[in-house]
């Protein structure tokens, strides 16, 4: 009887359900194992991991520690490893930190590429985010900036001066009564419109649609990257088409093409004319020499690189002057002296503003825009002079924690000293080493070597013109009892809601 009933037992629906459940659980387990194997926070082999504590099963806390206080981890890491490279868990996975002493070894090595880094950092294999990779293709942007923008600097001063005056009249109060202003949005408008003036020409620098797209682009691409990264690696090829912020980014790129392509077509029609517009659309088209390159992507990459960095640096400088208001008087005296001697703006006027240059570099030292720079992907395995082996596929970067190192900057590295770099430039043989635009292993704000920021000379001139107008034409004061500060500890990000006091003043000289 039992033998006769056994087939009925074997094929009972509950048994079939149990089998299906087992298969489902096994499948989910396999997917989970695959996801674990391909997870982005899986540390590299051979590098000490800093930031993860004993007993922690995941790397989430390590990532949070890096986000919340990167400089503390950097100091602890180099102390623990005696100055050797180590790794942290960043928002996009493991990242090997090199000490600044090794930056000369990696700065020009062709086995290390910036594009290899941003592919992982920004997920540039996905439509929309690929605009950054397209904008870097063939280093055409860098070549165009080096060959054209830097050579045109002496002719750009007057164009910038006129636009700065116009923008500030629109954005800041004309009354000599104190008013409250949110300065960071003003600085962002300045950076967007001035870069458009030089890079795209007069029409687009006052095109409200383009200015809105260019200002929004950086924030949108950051949010889109974070939104896609929230999904497991294995699911991203499926879900990227449905992520709302990524779709919005694609719509912004489409809008940018709609605005910019008629301008590009006009430049190409005027290619053989003597009076054709000289801006980045023409420069990039000339430099690419028939090579395939997305000019609009290149322009959007310039936007990504320029606007929010410039506006943040200008804001940081003004905040430092608010904390040390005696520098307003000293800088006004320098501006009056230089412009009286030169009888207005000349090609050397901005170079002569050495105290201003020193204040800018000191502010940049204190308010570095990030805890690391010189980001590279290792395209071919290599070994550094200290014996560190870098396998292919490793992401590396150089730490910037030495901007507050007492061994470099003296007993009070946290304190703003606007004369610091002016004094250093007065030392024999150091006249040019400590300018705002200078790079060195001790000061990596603009990077170092072949990939150092090619637009830093333009940015320096732009900032000096802006600061001269802000200092000469306006008074400034703290509103909320203490100088405004960054929203984050390890990188300077101004709070756009912060207000400061501003009123118009009668300048000693007309700029």
PAZA-641431 format. One record per atom (N, C-alpha, C): y, z, x; residue in three letters. Coordinates in steps of 0.1 Angstrom, whole numbers, plus 2048, in hexadecimal, padded with zeros to 3 digits. Example, Ala and Ser with C-alpha at 12.3 -4.5 7.8 and 13.67 -1.06 7.14 Angstrom:
BEGIN
7C784E884ala7D384E87Bala7DF84E884ala7EA847880ser7F5847889ser80084F881ser
This chain:
BEGIN
7F4800808unk800800800unk80D800809unk80C809813unk81880981Cunk81A7FC823unk80F7F5826unk8107E882Dunk8177DE824unk8137DF817unk8197D580Dunk8287D880Bunk82C7E480Bunk83A7E7809unk8437E5815unk83D7E4821unk8457E382Dunk84F7D782Dunk84B7CB828unk8557C0828unk8617C381Funk85E7CA814unk86A7CE80Bunk8737D7812unk86E7E081Aunk8767EA821unk87E7E282Cunk8787D9833unk87E7D283Eunk88A7CA839unk8897C482Dunk8947BB828unk89C7C281Dunk89C7CF81Dunk8A57D6813unk8B37D4817unk8BC7D180Eunk8CB7CE811unk8D17D981Aunk8CD7E6819unk8D37F0821unk8D07ED830unk8C37E8832unk8C07E5840unk8C87DA845unk8CA7CF83Cunk8D27C4841unk8E07C8844unk8E67D183Bunk8F37D683Eunk8F47DD84Bunk8E97E584Eunk8E97EC85Bunk8E97E3866unk8E27D8865unk8E17CE870unk8EF7C7872unk8F67C4866unk9037BD867unk90D7C786Dunk90C7D4869unk9157DE86Funk9137DF87Eunk9077DF882unk9047E0890unk9097D4898unk9087C8892unk90D7BC898unk91C7BC899unk9237C188Eunk9317C288Eunk9367CC899unk9307D7899unk9347E18A3unk9327DC8B1unk9267D58B3unk9247D08C1unk92E7C58C4unk9327BD8BBunk93C7B38BDunk94A7B98C0unk94D7C38B8unk95A7CB8BBunk95A7D18C9unk94E7D78CCunk94D7DD8D9unk94E7D38E4unk9487C78E2unk94A7BC8EDunk9587B88EEunk95F7B68E3unk96D7B28E3unk9757BD8EAunk9727CA8E7unk9797D58EDunk9777D58FCunk96B7D2901unk9687D290Funk96F7C7916unk9707BB90Funk9787B0914unk9867B3915unk98C7B990Bunk99A7BD90Bunk99D7C7916unk9937D1918unk9957DA923unk9957D4930unk98B7CA932unk98A7C393Funk9977BB942unk99D7B4938unk9A87AC93Aunk9B67B3937unk9B57C0936unk9C27C7933unk9CC7C593Eunk9D97C693Bunk9E37C3944unk9E67CF94Dunk9E37DB949unk9E67E6951unk9DB7EA95Bunk9D17E295Dunk9C67E4966unk9CC7E4974unk9CB7F097Cunk9D17F0989unk9CB7E7993unk9D27E399Dunk9CD7DC9A8unk9C47E59B1unk9BA7DE9B8unk9B27E69C1unk9B97E69CFunk9B97F29D5unk9BE7F39E3unk9CC7F89E4unk9D37FC9D8unk9E08029D9unk9E080F9D1unk9E68199D7unk9E78269D0unk9EF8259C4unk9EA82A9B9unk9F282A9ACunk9FA8379ABunkA078359A9unkA108409A7unkA15840999unkA1584C993unkA1A84E985unkA0F85197BunkA0285097Funk9F7854976unk9F286197Bunk9F086B971unk9EC878975unk9DD87A971unk9D7884977unk9C9886975unk9C688A966unk9BB885961unk9B7888954unk9BD87E949unk9C587594Eunk9CA86B944unk9C185F944unk9BC85C938unk9B2851937unk9B8843936unk9C5843931unk9CC836930unk9D783693Aunk9DE82A93Bunk9EA829944unk9F782993Cunk9F682D930unkA0282E927unkA0D83892DunkA08843931unkA1184D936unkA17849943unkA0F84294BunkA1483D958unkA1F833956unkA1D82A94CunkA27820948unkA34827943unkA3383193BunkA3E839936unkA4683F941unkA3F84594BunkA4684B956unkA4E84195EunkA48835960unkA5082B967unkA5C82795FunkA5B825952unkA6682194AunkA7182B94AunkA6D83894AunkA77843948unkA7D847955unkA77846960unkA7D84B96CunkA76844978unkA7983797AunkA7382F984unkA77834992unkA84838994unkA8883C9A1unkA808489A6unkA7E85299DunkA7685E9A0unkA6885A9A5unkA6285099EunkA5484C9A2unkA558459B0unkA5F83D9B2unkA618369BFunkA6283F9CAunkA6B8499C9unkA6C8539D3unkA5F85B9D6unkA5985F9CBunkA4C8669CCunkA4185D9D3unkA418519CFunkA378479D4unkA388459E3unkA448429E7unkA4683F9F5unkA4484C9FEunkA478589F8unkA448649FFunkA35866A01unkA2E8649F6unkA208669F6unkA1885C9FFunkA1D850A00unkA16846A08unkA1D844A15unkA2684DA19unkA2D84CA26unkA3483EA28unkA3A839A1DunkA4282DA1EunkA39820A1DunkA2D821A19unkA24816A17unkA25811A09unkA21804A06unkA217FF9F9unkA178079F0unkA1B8079E3unkA1280E9D9unkA148069CCunkA0E80A9C1unkA0F8039B4unkA1380D9A9unkA1A80899FunkA1D80F993unkA19807987unkA1980D97CunkA1680596FunkA23802968unkA277F6969unkA337F2963unkA317ED954unkA3B7E994DunkA387E593FunkA2F7D893EunkA2E7D1949unkA267C5949unkA1A7C6952unkA167D2956unkA0A7D495EunkA0D7DA96BunkA037DA974unkA047E0981unkA0E7D898AunkA167DF992unkA207D899AunkA207DF9A8unkA1F7D89B2unkA1F7DE9C0unkA2D7DF9C5unkA307EB9C9unkA3E7EE9CEunkA3E7ED9DDunkA467E59E3unkA487E49F1unkA547EC9F5unkA547F2A01unkA607F9A05unkA6B7EEA0AunkA787F1A0AunkA827E8A0EunkA807E3A1CunkA797EBA25unkA777E7A33unkA6E7DBA34unkA677D7A29unkA5E7CBA2AunkA657BFA23unkA717C0A1FunkA777B5A17unkA797A9A20unkA7C7ABA2DunkA7E79FA35unkA71797A37unkA6679DA36unkA59796A37unkA5678EA2BunkA5A792A1FunkA5678BA13unkA61782A0DunkA6D783A12unkA7977DA0CunkA7876EA0BunkA72767A16unkA71759A16unkA63753A17unkA5975BA15unkA4B757A16unkA4874EA0AunkA43742A0DunkA40739A02unkA3373C9FBunkA2C745A00unkA2074A9F9unkA237539EEunkA307579EDunkA347609E2unkA3F7599DAunkA3D7599CDunkA467519C4unkA4B75A9B9unkA587579B5unkA5E75E9AAunkA5875999DunkA5474C99CunkA4E747990unkA4174D98DunkA39750998unkA2D757996unkA2E765990unkA3976B993unkA3C77898DunkA4077797FunkA4A76E97BunkA4F76E96EunkA45769964unkA3B761969unkA3075D95FunkA29769959unkA27773962unkA2077F95DunkA2A788956unkA3678A95BunkA40793956unkA4478E948unkA47781946unkA4D77C93AunkA43774931unkA37773935unkA2D76C92EunkA3175E92BunkA35757936unkA3C74A934unkA3273E931unkA2574192FunkA1C73792BunkA1E73491CunkA2573C915unkA2673B906unkA33734902unkA3372B8F9unkA3F7238F4unkA4A72D8F1unkA5672A8F5unkA617328F3unkA6473A900unkA5A742904unkA5C74A911unkA5B74191DunkA5573591BunkA5372B926unkA6172692AunkA6B728923unkA79723926unkA7D728934unkA79735938unkA7C73A945unkA75733950unkA6873094EunkA61729958unkA6771B95AunkA6A71494FunkA6F70794FunkA7D707957unkA85711955unkA9271295BunkA9171496AunkA8671896FunkA8471B97EunkA7D710985unkA7870697DunkA706FC983unkA766F498FunkA6F6F499AunkA746EC9A5unkA806F29ACunkA846FE9A9unkA907059AFunkA9C6FC9AEunkA9D6F49A3unkAA86EB9A1unkAB56F399EunkAB46FD996unkABF706993unkAC570C9A0unkABD7129A8unkAC27189B4unkAC970E9BDunkAC37029BEunkAC96F89C7unkAD66F39C1unkAD76F29B4unkAE46ED9AEunkAEF6F89B0unkAEB7059AFunkAF570F9B1unkAFA7109BFunkAF070F9C8unkAF47109D7unkAFD7049DBunkAF96F89D6unkB006EC9DBunkB0D6EA9D4unkB0F6EE9C7unkB1A6EA9C0unkB236F69BCunkB1D7009B5unkB2670B9B1unkB2C7129BCunkB257159C7unkB2B71D9D2unkB367149D9unkB347079DAunkB3E6FF9E0unkB4B6FD9D7unkB496FF9CAunkB556FE9C1unkB5D70B9BFunkB597159C6unkB5F7229C3unkB6E7229C4unkB7371C9CFunkB8171C9D1unkB897159C6unkB8370C9BFunkB8A7059B4unkB8870B9A7unkB807169A6unkB7D71C999unkB86727995unkB8D72D99FunkB9573999DunkB9F737991unkBA672C992unkBB072A988unkBAA72897AunkB9F721979unkB9971F96CunkB9472D966unkB8E73596FunkB8A74296BunkB9574B967unkBA074B96EunkBAB75396BunkBB175195EunkBB374495AunkBB874094DunkBAF745942unkBA2743944unkB99747939unkB98756937unkB9875E943unkB9876C942unkBA477193AunkBB076C93DunkBBC770935unkBBA76E926unkBB5762923unkBB375E915unkBA976890EunkB9E76A914unkB9477390EunkB9978190CunkB9F786916unkBA4794915unkBAF79690BunkBB778C909unkBC178C8FEunkBBA78D8F1unkBAF7868F0unkBA77868E3unkBA07938E1unkB9A7998ECunkB917A48EBunkB977B28ECunkBA27B38F3unkBA87C08F5unkBB57C28EFunkBB97CE8ECunkBC67D18E5unkBD27CC8EDunkBDC7C78E6unkBE97C48ECunkBF37CF8EBunkBF07D98E3unkBF97E58E2unkBF87EE8EEunkC047F58F0unkC047FF8FBunkC0080D8F6unkBFB80D8EAunkBF681A8E4unkBE781A8E7unkBE28268EAunkBD38278EDunkBCB8238E1unkBC181B8E4unkBB78178DAunkBA98188E0unkB9F81A8D7unkB9181B8DCunkB8B80D8DBunkB848098E6unkB7D7FD8E6unkB6E7FF8EBunkB667F68E6unkB587F68EBunkB587EB8F6unkB587F0903unkB5A7E690EunkB4F7DD911unkB427E2910unkB377DA914unkB367CC90DunkB387CC8FFunkB397BF8F8unkB447B68FDunkB4F7BC901unkB5A7B4907unkB567AE914unkB4F7B691DunkB4A7B1929unkB407A6927unkB387A791DunkB2E79D91AunkB35790916unkB3F79190DunkB47785909unkB4D77E916unkB5378691FunkB5878192BunkB4E779933unkB43780935unkB3877993EunkB3376D937unkB3176D92AunkB2C761923unkB36755924unkB42758921unkB4C74D920unkB5074892EunkB51751938unkB5474D945unkB4974494BunkB3D74994AunkB3274194FunkB31733948unkB3373393BunkB33726934unkB3F71D938unkB4A72393BunkB5671C940unkB5371494CunkB4C71A956unkB49714962unkB3C70C962unkB3271095BunkB2570A95BunkB246FF951unkB2C700946unkB2A6F693BunkB376EF936unkB426F493BunkB4F6ED938unkB576F492DunkB636EE92BunkB6D6F5922unkB686F6913unkB626EB90EunkB5E6EB900unkB546F68FDunkB4A6F7904unkB3F700901unkB4370F904unkB4D71190DunkB5071F910unkB58725904unkB5D71D8FBunkB637228EFunkB5C71F8E2unkB5071A8E4unkB477178D8unkB417248D4unkB447298C9unkB3F7368C4unkB307368C2unkB2B72B8BEunkB1C72A8BCunkB1572B8C9unkB1A7248D3unkB137248E0unkB157328E7unkB217388E6unkB237468EBunkB197508E5unkB1774F8D8unkB0E7588D1unkB007568D5unkAFC7498D7unkAEE7468DBunkAEC74C8E9unkAF67498F2unkAF474D900unkAF475C902unkAFC7638FAunkAFC7728FBunkAEF7788F5unkAEA7728EAunkADE7778E3unkAD17748EBunkAD27698F3unkAC67648F9unkABE76E901unkAC577690AunkABE77F912unkAB778A90AunkABE790900unkAB879A8F8unkAAC7958F0unkAAE7888EBunkAA37838E3unkA977808EBunkA9877B8F7unkA8C7788FFunkA86785904unkA8D790906unkA8879D90AunkA7F7A28FEunkA857A18F2unkA7E7A78E6unkA7179E8E3unkA727918E5unkA677888E3unkA5B78B8ECunkA5F78D8F9unkA55790903unkA4E79D900unkA567A78FCunkA507B48F9unkA477B48EDunkA4B7AC8E3unkA437AB8D6unkA367A48D9unkA3679A8E1unkA297938E4unkA2079C8EDunkA267A38F6unkA1F7AB8FFunkA187B78F8unkA1D7BA8ECunkA177C58E4unkA097C18DFunkA067B48DFunk9F97B08DBunk9EF7AF8E7unk9E27B28E4unk9D87B18EFunk9D87A38F5unk9D57A2902unk9D579690Aunk9CD78B903unk9C178E8FEunk9B87848F8unk9BE77F8EBunk9C67868E4unk9CB7818D7unk9D87798D8unk9DF77A8E3unk9EC7748E4unk9EC7648E2unk9E275D8E7unk9E274F8E4unk9E174C8D5unk9DC7558CDunk9DB7538BFunk9E77588B7unk9ED7638BCunk9F87698B3unkA067648B7unkA0875E8C3unkA1575B8C8unkA1D7538BEunkA1674A8B6unkA1D7428ACunkA2374A8A0unkA1E75689FunkA2275E893unkA2A76A896unkA2E76C8A2unkA367778A6unkA457748A2unkA4B77C899unkA58778894unkA6377789FunkA637808A8unkA6E77F8B2unkA6C7738BCunkA5F7708BEunkA5D7648C6unkA617578BFunkA5E7578B2unkA6374B8AAunkA7274A8A9unkA797568A9unkA877568A9unkA8C7518B6unkA867558C1unkA8A7508CEunkA897418CFunkA7E73B8C9unkA7C72D8C9unkA877268C1unkA8C72C8B6unkA967278AEunkAA47278B6unkAA67318BEunkAB27328C6unkAB27278D1unkAA67258D7unkAA571A8E1unkAA870C8DAunkAA370A8CEunkAA66FE8C7unkAB56FC8C4unkABB7078C1unkAC97078BEunkAD17048CBunkACD70A8D6unkAD37088E3unkAD26F98E7unkAC76F38E4unkAC56E48E7unkACE6DC8DFunkACF6E08D2unkAD86D88C9unkAE76D88CEunkAEB6E48D3unkAF96E58D8unkAFB6DE8E5unkAF16DF8EEunkAF36DB8FCunkAF06CC8FFunkAE66C78F7unkAE26B98FBunkAED6AE8F9unkAF66AF8EFunkB016A68EFunkB0A6A78FBunkB0C6B3900unkB146B590CunkB0D6AF918unkB006B0919unkAF86AB924unkAF969B923unkAF7696918unkAF8687916unkB0668291BunkB10689917unkB1E68591BunkB1F68592BunkB1968F931unkB1A690940unkB13684946unkB08680940unkB00675946unkB07668944unkB0E666939unkB1665A937unkB22659941unkB27665945unkB3266694EunkB2E66795DunkB2166595FunkB1C66796DunkB2365F977unkB27653974unkB2E64A97FunkB3D64B97EunkB42653976unkB51654975unkB5665E97FunkB6265B984unkB6866498EunkB6C672988unkB7067197CunkB7667E975unkB6B68496CunkB5F68296FunkB55689966unkB55698968unkB5169F95DunkB526AE95EunkB486B3969unkB4D6BC971unkB446C297BunkB406D0977unkB346D1971unkB2F6DE96DunkB206DE96FunkB196E896BunkB0B6E996EunkB026DF968unkB076DA95CunkAFF6CF956unkAFF6C395FunkB0A6BF965unkB0A6B496EunkB036B897BunkB066C4980unkB006C898DunkAF06C798CunkAEB6CD982unkADC6CD981unkAD76BF97FunkADD6B7978unkAD96A9976unkAD96A2983unkAE36A498CunkAE469E999unkAD96A39A2unkAD76B09A2unkACE6B69ACunkAC06B29A9unkABC6B099CunkAAE6AE999unkAA96A099EunkAB26979A0unkAAF68A9A6unkAA26839A0unkAA2682993unkA9667C98DunkA8A68598AunkA8B691990unkA8069A98EunkA8069F980unkA746A197AunkA736A696CunkA796B496CunkA836B7963unkA896C4962unkA906C5955unkA8E6D094EunkA946D3941unkAA26D9944unkAAC6D1943unkABA6D6946unkABE6E193DunkABB6E0930unkABE6EB926unkAB76F892AunkAAB6F792EunkAA3703932unkAAA70993EunkAAE701948unkAB5705953unkAC270D950unkAC9707946unkAD670E942unkAD371B93BunkAC971C933unkAC572892DunkAC0733937unkABA72E942unkAB673894CunkAC273D953unkACC735955unkAD973A95BunkADF744952unkADF741945unkAE474B93BunkADD75893CunkACF75793DunkAC776393EunkACA76B94AunkACD764955unkACF76B962unkADE770963unkAE776A95DunkAF576D960unkAFC776956unkAFB774949unkB0477B940unkB0378A940unkAF778F93EunkAF679D93CunkAF67A594AunkAF379E955unkAF47A5962unkB037A6965unkB0B79B963unkB1979C966unkB207A695DunkB1E7A5950unkB247AF947unkB217BD94AunkB147C094EunkB107CD951unkB177D295EunkB187CA968unkB1E7CE975unkB2D7D0973unkB347C896BunkB437CA969unkB447D7961unkB3C7DA957unkB3D7E694FunkB3B7F2958unkB317F1961unkB2E7FD96AunkB3A800973unkB407F5978unkB4C7F7981unkB577FE979unkB5A7F996DunkB65800965unkB6180E962unkB5581195FunkB5181F95CunkB53828969unkB50822975unkB5282A981unkB6182D983unkB69823981unkB78825982unkB7D82F978unkB7782F96CunkB7B83A963unkB78848968unkB6D84996FunkB69856975unkB7185A981unkB77850988unkB7F852994unkB8C84A992unkB9584E989unkBA0846985unkBAB844990unkBAA84B99BunkBB38499A6unkBB183B9ABunkBA68359A9unkBA38279AEunkBAB81D9A6unkBAF82099AunkBB7816993unkBC481499AunkBCA81F99FunkBD781E9A6unkBD58169B4unkBCA81A9BBunkBC88149C8unkBC58059C6unkBBD8019BCunkBBA7F39BAunkBC67EB9B6unkBCF7F19AEunkBDB7EA9AAunkBE47E79B6unkBE47F19BFunkBEC7EF9CBunkBE77E49D3unkBD97E39D4unkBD37D89DCunkBD67CB9D6unkBD47CA9C9unkBD67BD9C2unkBE57B99C4unkBEE7C29C2unkBFD7BE9C3unkBFF7B99D2unkBFA7C09DCunkBFC7BC9EAunkBF77AF9EDunkBEA7AC9E8unkBE479F9EBunkBEB7949E4unkBEE7969D7unkBF478B9D0unkC037889D4unkC097939D9unkC177919DEunkC177899EBunkC0D78C9F3unkC0C785A00unkC087779FEunkBFF7749F5unkBFA7679F2unkC0375F9E8unkC0D7659E2unkC1575F9D8unkC0D7599CDunkC047629C8unkBFB75D9BDunkBED75C9C2unkBE57559BAunkBD77539BDunkBD57499C8unkBCD74C9D2unkBCA7429DCunkBBA7439DEunkBB573A9E6unkBA773A9E8unkBA27469EFunkBAC74D9F6unkBA87599FEunkBAC7669F7unkBB37659ECunkBB77719E5unkBAC77B9E2unkBA27759DCunkB9777E9D7unkB8F7849E3unkB8E77D9EEunkB887829FAunkB9078EA00unkB9D78D9FEunkBA6798A04unkBA57A59FCunkBA07A49F0unkB9F7B19E8unkB937B99ECunkB947BF9F8unkB897C59FFunkB867D39F9unkB907DA9F4unkB8D7E79EDunkB857E49E0unkB8A7DA9D9unkB837D69CCunkB757D39CFunkB727CB9DAunkB657C69DEunkB5C7D39E1unkB627DC9E8unkB5B7E99EBunkB587F19DFunkB617F29D6unkB5E7F99C9unkB537F29C1unkB537E59C1unkB497DE9BAunkB3B7E09C0unkB3A7E09CDunkB2D7E29D3unkB297F19D2unkB327FA9D3unkB2E8089D1unkB2980B9C2unkB308059B9unkB2B8069ABunkB1D8009A9unkB1B7F49B0unkB0E7EE9AFunkB037F69B6unkB077FD9C0unkAFD8069C7unkAF98119BEunkB038179B7unkB008229AEunkAF981E9A1unkAFC81299CunkAF780E98FunkAEF801991unkAE5801999unkADC7F699BunkAD67F298EunkAD47E598CunkAD07E097FunkAC17E297DunkAB97E6987unkAAB7E8985unkAA57EF991unkA9A7F5990unkA947FD99BunkA8C7F49A5unkA8C7E79A3unkA857DF9ADunkA8B7D19ACunkA897C99B6unkA8E7BB9B7unkA857B39C0unkA897A69C2unkA8079D9CAunkA7279D9C4unkA7179A9B7unkA6479A9B1unkA5D78D9B4unkA5078F9B8unkA487839BDunkA3A7849B7unkA347799B5unkA267789B3unkA1F7729BFunkA147789C3unkA0D7739CFunkA047679CCunkA0875C9D1unkA0074F9CEunk9F574D9D8unk9F67539E4unk9EB7529EEunk9EA75F9F5unk9DE7649F7unk9DC7719FDunk9E2772A0Bunk9E877EA0Eunk9EF780A1Aunk9EE78EA1Eunk9F1791A2Bunk9F279EA30unk9FF7A1A37unkA067ACA34unkA137AFA39unkA117B6A47unkA1C7B7A4EunkA1C7BDA5CunkA177CBA5CunkA187D3A51unkA137E1A51unkA057E2A4Dunk9FE7D6A4Cunk9F07D6A48unk9ED7D5A3Aunk9F77D5A31unk9F57D4A23unk9F07C6A1Funk9E57C5A18unk9DF7B9A14unk9E37B6A06unk9E97AAA03unk9ED7A69F6unk9E479B9F1unk9DB79F9E8unk9D27949E2unk9D978A9D9unk9D477F9D8unk9DA7759CFunk9DA77A9C1unk9E57789BAunk9E777D9ACunk9EE78A9ABunk9F07919B6unk9F779E9B6unkA0679B9B3unkA0C7A49ABunkA1A7A49A9unkA217AE9B2unkA2B7AA9BAunkA317B39C3unkA407B39C1unkA477BE9C6unkA557BF9C4unkA5A7C89CFunkA677C89D1unkA6D7D19DBunkA757DC9D4unkA737E99D7unkA7A7F49D1unkA897F49D5unkA917F99CCunkA9F7FA9CEunkAA48099CEunkA9A8129D0unkA9E8219CFunkAA78259DBunkAA881D9E6unkAB08219F1unkABF8209EFunkAC381C9E3unkAD181B9E0unkAD78299DFunkACF8349DEunkAD48419DEunkACD84A9E9unkACA8449F4unkAC384A9FFunkACD851A08unkACC85EA0AunkAD5865A13unkAD5860A21unkAC985BA26unkAC9855A33unkAD1849A35unkAD4842A2BunkADC836A2BunkAEB839A28unkAED841A1DunkAFA842A17unkB01850A19unkAFA859A21unkB01865A24unkAFD871A1AunkB0487CA1BunkB00888A14unkB02888A05unkB0B87FA00unkB0D87F9F1unkB0B8719ECunkAFF86C9ECunkAFD85E9E8unkAFF85C9D9unkAFF8679D1unkB018659C2unkB108649BFunkB188669C8unkB278669C5unkB2D8589C8unkB368549BFunkB3D8479C0unkB488499CBunkB478409D5unkB518409E0unkB568319E1unkB6182E9DBunkB658209DBunkB6981B9E8unkB6B8239F2unkB6F81FA00unkB6381EA09unkB57821A04unkB4B822A0CunkB49815A14unkB48809A0DunkB457FDA13unkB517F7A1AunkB5D7FBA16unkB697F7A1EunkB687FDA2CunkB6580AA2DunkB63810A3AunkB5880AA42unkB4D807A3CunkB42801A43unkB457F3A48unkB4E7ECA41unkB527DEA46unkB5C7DFA51unkB627EBA53unkB6B7ECA5EunkB647EFA6BunkB577F2A6BunkB507F4A77unkB4E7E7A7EunkB4F7E7A8CunkB4D7DAA94unkB407D3A91unkB417C7A8EunkB357BFA8BunkB307C0A7DunkB367C8A74unkB327CAA67unkB3B7C4A5CunkB457BCA61unkB4F7B7A58unkB4A7B0A4CunkB3F7A8A4DunkB3A7A0A42unkB2D7A6A3CunkB277B0A42unkB1A7B4A3EunkB1A7BCA31unkB257C2A2EunkB267CBA22unkB2F7C6A17unkB317B9A16unkB387B3A0BunkB307B59FEunkB367B39F3unkB2F7B49E6unkB237AA9E5unkB2679E9EBunkB1B7939EAunkB117949F5unkB1379D9FFunkB0979DA0AunkAFC7A3A06unkAF179FA0CunkAE47A4A09unkADE7A9A16unkAD57B3A15unkACF7B9A20unkAC37C2A1BunkABA7C5A24unkAAF7CFA20unkAB57DCA1AunkAC17E0A1FunkAC67ECA1AunkACD7EBA0CunkAD07DEA08unkAD77DC9FCunkAD27CF9F5unkACA7D19EBunkAC27C69E6unkAC77C29D8unkAD37C69D4unkAD77C49C6unkAD67B59C2unkAD97AC9CBunkAD879E9C9unkACB7979CEunkAC279F9D2unkAB679A9D9unkAB97989E8unkAB17909EEunkAB278D9FDunkAAA781A00unkAAF779A09unkAA876DA0DunkAAA761A05unkAA0758A05unkAA174B9FEunkAA474D9EFunkA9F7579E9unkAA07589DBunkAAB7629D7unkAB47669E0unkABF76E9DDunkAC87679D3unkACE76E9CAunkAD57689BFunkADF75E9C4unkADD7519C0unkAE77479C5unkAF47479BEunkAF574E9B3unkB0274F9ACunkB0A75B9AFunkB067629B9unkB0D76F9BCunkB1C76D9C1unkB1E7629C7unkB2C75F9CCunkB3575C9C1unkB307549B7unkB387529ABunkB3A75E9A3unkB2F7669A2unkB3077399AunkB3A77C9A0unkB3B77D9ADunkB447869B4unkB537819B1unkB567749B2unkB637709AFunkB677729A0unkB5D76F998unkB5F771989unkB62780986unkB5B78998CunkB5D79798AunkB6B79C98FunkB6E79799BunkB7B79B9A0unkB87796998unkB8678A993unkB9178598AunkB9178E97DunkB86791977unkB8579996BunkB8B7A796EunkB877AD979unkB8B7BB97CunkB9A7BB97FunkB9F7B1986unkBAE7B0988unkBB67B097BunkBB17A9972unkBB87A9965unkBB67B695DunkBAA7BC95DunkBA87C8957unkBB07D495DunkBB27D496AunkBB97DE971unkBC87DD970unkBCD7D1971unkBDB7CE971unkBE17CF963unkBDA7CA959unkBE07C894CunkBDC7D3942unkBD47DC946unkBD07E693CunkBCE7F4943unkBD17FF93BunkBCD80C93FunkBC0810938unkBB881893FunkBAB81C93AunkBA982B93BunkBA2831931unkB9F83F932unkB9284392BunkB8C84E92FunkB80853928unkB8385991BunkB7B856911unkB7D85B903unkB75867900unkB68867904unkB5F8718FFunkB5C87C909unkB6687F911unkB6588B919unkB5F889927unkB5687F929unkB5087D936unkB4E86E937unkB4D869944unkB4B85B946unkB3F85593FunkB40849939unkB34843933unkB2984193DunkB1D841939unkB11840942unkB0783593DunkAFD833945unkAF3829941unkAEA82F936unkAE382692FunkAD982A925unkACC82E92BunkACA82A938unkABE82D93FunkAC083394DunkAB683A952unkAB884195FunkAB783796BunkAAD82E96AunkAAA826976unkAAF818976unkAB781596CunkABE80896CunkACA809963unkAD5802967unkAE2804960unkAE27FA954unkAE2800948unkAE37F993BunkAED800933unkAF97F9931unkB0480092AunkB0080191BunkB0480B915unkB0380C906unkB0E805900unkB0B7FA8F8unkB167F28F2unkB1F7F98E8unkB1A8058E4unkB2280D8DAunkB2C8168E1unkB2C8188EEunkB358218F5unkB4381C8F4unkB4C8268F1unkB5A8228F0unkB628298FBunkB6C822900unkB7682790AunkB84824905unkB8E82B90BunkB9B829907unkBA281E90FunkBAA816908unkBB180A90EunkBBE808908unkBC8805910unkBD580190BunkBDB7F7915unkBE37EE910unkBEA7E4918unkBF47EB921unkBF77E592DunkC017EA936unkC097DE93BunkC157E1940unkC1D7D6947unkC197D5955unkC137CA95AunkC0E7C9967unkC1A7C8972unkC177CC97EunkC217CB988unkC237BD98CunkC197B598BunkC1A7A698EunkC1279F983unkC16793980unkC0F78A977unkC0378397DunkBF8785978unkBEC77E97DunkBEB770977unk
